[in-house]
Amino acid sequence: MPEYIAPLQEEVRSVRAAHGGELSAPALQHLVKLDSVLKEIGRMFPTTVTAFQRMVLMPFTLSNGQQIPAGTMIETSLEALNYD
C-alpha cells in the first residue's frame, strides 16, 4: 500500500531528528504510525497458523452432536481469530 510509505518515512525522519539523528529505544516509542502498521501486518499475515493446540483429555459431544474422542488434537486457526 504505497500511500502509507510517505507518512511512515516522515514519522521516522521526524523522530530521528528529535532524538539526535538516532533511533534509540526511547525514540522507537514515538513511532506510533509504524507500530500500528506492524501490528496490522501481524494481524493480517500471522507468522504461525494456529493460536493454540490442545489434546482432548475426556471425550465430549458438541451441541451439533459431533463426538470428540479423548486423545484428539484440537486447534484454533489464528487467521480465523484475527478476521472477526
Secondary structure, DSSP 8 states (H G I E B T S, - for coil): -GGGHHHHHHHHHHHHHHTTT---HHHHTT-HHHHHHHHHHHHHS-SSSEEEEEE-SS-EE-TTS-EE-TT-EEEEEHHHHH--
